[in-house]
Amino acid sequence: MCASRGREVVVVTGASAGVGRATAVAFARRGACIGLLARGQAGLDGAKKDVEEAGGQALVVPTDVSDWKQIDAAAEAVELGFGPIDIWVNDAMCSVFSPVKQMTADDYRRVTEVAYLGYVYGTLAALNRMLPRDRGSIVQVGSALAYRGIPLQSAYCAAKHAIQGFNDSLRAELLHDKSHVHVTMVQMPALNTPQFNWVKSRLPRKPQPVPPIYQPEIAADAIVWAAHHNRREWYVGGSTEVVIPANKLAPGLGDWYLGRYGVDSQQYDGHDDPHRKNNLYEPVDNHVDFGAHGDFDARAHAECLQAQISRRRNWLALGALGGACCGALFDGLRKACWGGAIGLCAGAAGALIVGGRQSRANTEGKRCGTLECRERIERRPERNVTEMRQWRRPLGTF
């Protein structure tokens, strides 16, 4: 049993690809025992290999999260195999890229079952086990779209809005009960994942994430951090940090901007194949492992300045307070604002220095499995994941 050896027991839904796959590997680097829940067998097998190579232990549990009985049975299987669940990450999703006028009732039903009810069922399965023990952490993988709906993704946006409301209600109830079970929601930016290769689409051109695009490992690191820190919500990526507050201040401006630019910005590179397979009802990665990354490596940011600063926001507060006090002490209240601004910059610099050192100290092969999976798809010779060079580039812009 993992728990008896002091190792965390983690469940990740949607673990066969994308953010779920990267998250499983991120927990594995901490030595966790991870229950991998998804539908695609090849993707799950690839995720298991990645987890074990990263230093974790994996249990594959094929699961359709839209089925309550399956997800509850999966939770039971993880606890029987590894011990009490410490962390539950809800990440499974599906979507349909389509104008509302072309959507069907079945499209909305299926996306809601997976992208919303799948989170509810996962949360209930976790709570049924965590509440009696009065400990545990549940992470909802959200999106900036939980606050700002965009064209062509009405079903997915609605699901993310619903998760946000559900999570707020649950958090208030846990606080009322003085429970030590923690829930948080991590709002993500656009990410380079395989979903754009298998999402159901009625668009004339190929779907893409709305730039700026980030690598899924940035999301994974944020999820791991959020699971271990009691923050109610975390915005990841400069775009998320701008979009959510801006929508609260000027939603009409967002409507105008998205009406003008939001349709074209989600498409690229010629016509899409209308007959390609999609994962709305059946997994596309049952026989082929897609890994964590999509087709946008050349355009995706491998580092996130905003996330590093946000993770250490106490440095900013301390720097601003210290600068303001020094300014007031030596030059009076007139200089307090200038001192605070200088202190704020100093705090940000300190946060970045610490973040940079920790990034360089990460284990080699942070993209564990990603290149290997893509090479298998292209039928090139396999490469040992542990020999891959750590993917890094200088701190990117937003």
Secondary structure, DSSP 8 states (H G I E B T S, - for coil): -TGGGT--EEEEETTTSHHHHHHHHHHHTTT-EEEEEES-HHHHHHHHHHHHHTT-EEEEEE--TT-HHHHHHHHHHHHHHH-S--EEEE-----EEB-GGG--HHHHHHHIIIIIIHHHHHHHHHHHHHHHHT-EEEEEEEEGGGTS--TTBHHHHHHHHHHHHHHHHHHHHHHHTT--EEEEEEEE-EE--THHHHSEE--SEEE---SSEE-HHHHHHHHHHHHTS--SEEE-SHHHHHHHHHHHH-HHHHHHHHHHHTTGGGEEEEE--TTS--SSSS-S-SSS---S--S-TTTEES--HHHHHHHTHHHHHHHHHHHHHHHHHHH-GGGHHHHHHHHHHHHHHHHHHHHHHHHHTS-S-TTTTHHHHHHHHTT-----GGGS-----S----
